[in-house]
Amino acid sequence: MAATFNWAQTYGSSGGPTTTDLGSSGNLFNFKNADDATASNYASYPVTPGNPSYEVWIRAHFTSTFSSIDNLQFWMSTDFSPNTGLSVKYKANNVGSYVTPINTTSSIATTAIPTADPGTANVSIGGSLTGALVAAGYSDYIVLQVQTTGSAPSGDSSLAIFTLQYDEA
Amino acid sequence: MNDLSIDRAKTIDYEFECLYPAGDGNWQVTHQDYGTPQEKHFSDIDLEKIEIFRLNGKGRFYGVDLRNGEMNLNGTSLFFDLGVKALPNGENSRLIPKKYTLIYFRRIRNDFTPDGVIKRMIYCFGWQTDIDGESYQRIICVDEHGRLLVSNKK
């Protein structure tokens, strides 16, 4: 059986959310003014300067045969360029319960996302940064939001690159 | 299988093998056999019985002898001195492990670019020991080029 990794996004109302695997390669999601798992429709839902995007709720989804997966480290390895007026906020530690995403300033994703390897786990599993998966499953949620100022240029931004590192035994 | 997902690597740079004592100076050797139906995982290793752990690949080998903590880095022997611990009476006591437990994992980094994923893997092995209720780890990580990273953790 081939081991696989996917990013999984959850969207919709917390009363009936939808979780879908995005895959792992290419333009998997865009920050936009809509809550769905469709990357390609971002132009129809632009984030206007001065406003935040909808929160994006993603998780690392592991399926395979493995002994353990732990020490998840997540960061933005390439920032938007230029990044004028753009900042990415996140929370990835102990976000175990899904809450309907919002497009106002997030009270969950409040920390600037690291732009270099954080060196230690910053994505929890089972509510703990020292948690581990010993069978197929998900990390806890990573909640992302791009926040903008009025100085953010109009039009498409460049694409940021995110990195996930983990230990597999 | 979702064709958008990351397949497990078709091959890996270093496969492990485990040497267990088989009596009369002989060894029972088990191989990882990566990518085969017989593939072994870390959980398949008998941590109570294994005496030597090796990574083989790229024409190189790296290993740890769990009888004495000796690392073998492609023919170069490496021991770790844990130093001394200050005693309440002001004297120092040398920290000497009584038992070494294997550590092994692969650290996998995925960079999710617009054009695809860039996957990198390093292979980490070493030992953990408890002395006076404190845990000590010594880990060597090796990449596909044979570059080494030493990681110490009390």
Contacts between the chains, C-beta under 8 A, distances in Angstrom:
chain1	res1	chain2	res2	distance
A	2	B	1	5.7
A	2	B	7	5.4
A	2	B	8	5.4
A	3	B	7	7.6
A	3	B	8	3.7
A	4	B	1	6.4
A	4	B	2	6.6
A	4	B	5	4.0
A	4	B	6	6.2
A	4	B	7	6.6
A	4	B	8	7.2
A	5	B	5	6.2
A	5	B	6	4.3
A	5	B	110	7.1
A	6	B	2	6.4
A	6	B	4	7.2
A	6	B	5	4.7
A	6	B	6	7.6
A	7	B	112	7.6
A	21	B	2	6.0
A	21	B	4	7.3
A	21	B	5	7.1
A	22	B	4	7.2
A	23	B	2	6.6
A	23	B	4	2.5
A	23	B	5	6.0
A	24	B	4	6.5
A	24	B	5	5.7
A	24	B	6	4.5
A	24	B	110	6.9
A	24	B	112	6.6
A	24	B	117	5.4
A	25	B	4	6.5
A	25	B	6	7.4
A	25	B	112	7.0
A	25	B	116	4.8
A	25	B	117	4.6
A	26	B	4	7.9
A	26	B	114	6.4
A	26	B	115	7.2
A	26	B	116	6.6
A	27	B	114	5.1
A	28	B	112	6.8
A	64	B	8	6.4
A	65	B	39	7.9
A	65	B	41	6.7
A	66	B	41	6.4
A	67	B	41	4.7
A	67	B	42	4.1
A	67	B	43	3.9
A	68	B	42	7.3
A	68	B	43	7.8
A	68	B	105	7.9
A	71	B	107	7.8
A	77	B	111	5.9
A	78	B	113	8.0
A	159	B	113	7.9
A	159	B	114	4.6
A	161	B	111	5.9
A	161	B	112	6.4
A	161	B	113	5.2
A	161	B	114	7.7
A	162	B	111	8.0
A	162	B	112	5.3
A	163	B	109	6.4
A	163	B	110	6.7
A	163	B	111	4.8
A	163	B	112	7.0
A	164	B	109	7.7
A	164	B	110	5.3
A	164	B	112	7.4
A	165	B	107	6.5
A	165	B	108	6.8
A	165	B	109	4.3
A	165	B	110	7.4
A	166	B	107	7.6
A	166	B	108	5.8
A	167	B	105	4.5
A	167	B	106	7.1
A	167	B	107	5.3
A	167	B	108	7.6
A	167	B	124	7.6
A	168	B	105	6.3
A	168	B	106	5.2
A	168	B	108	5.8
A	169	B	41	7.3
A	169	B	42	3.8
A	169	B	43	7.7
A	169	B	104	6.3
A	169	B	105	4.2
A	169	B	106	7.4
